[in-house]
């Protein structure tokens, strides 16, 4: 069992659970298929499981480490974004809505995606250093976002929350009646969801 399943915190776990998407942060493993670093690149991407008939040996020496996600909502919570090559349409939609949702950066369609990756990287680092709290009304949290509640990751959907596991989601409960919730999904991605991007969610 390999340590290559990603949770909403962005951590890499060992589990027998399967995923709907593959991810890439660069070469994270050694020749013994052991994880030796958290990331190698600032561009954290989410890819299709199959593309143009390509075949890969998972965690091959000196090749990027294949990561796997329960669903796209999990990948966004971890700080990944769609791949330009294998998910061109999703990538273009993502970039357009990221720009719409985050106008304060002054980016436009000609801005290299590296600039967006730099913002996402800073958000990931800040998430590990500080408590990021969402201070608006709970009913304004967009679908597909992840929150931390009672020290566990929960998906928000239609004003209900679902406890995450590598195998899927629990039955929903009403979103807590409190003024603040700690967000796991990075801020600029929350804004992208508000602008209209709807992440894939692995509901049964």
Secondary structure, DSSP 8 states (H G I E B T S, - for coil): --EEEE-TTS-EEE-S---SEEEE-S--B-TTS-B--S-S-S--EEE-S--TT----TT-TTS---EEESSHHHHHHHT-EE-TTTTHHHHHHHHHHHHHH-GGG---TTS-HHHHHHHHHHHHHHHHHS--EE-S-GGGS-TT-EEEETTEEEEEETTEEEEEETTEE---EE--S-S-EEE-S-HHHHHHHHTT--------
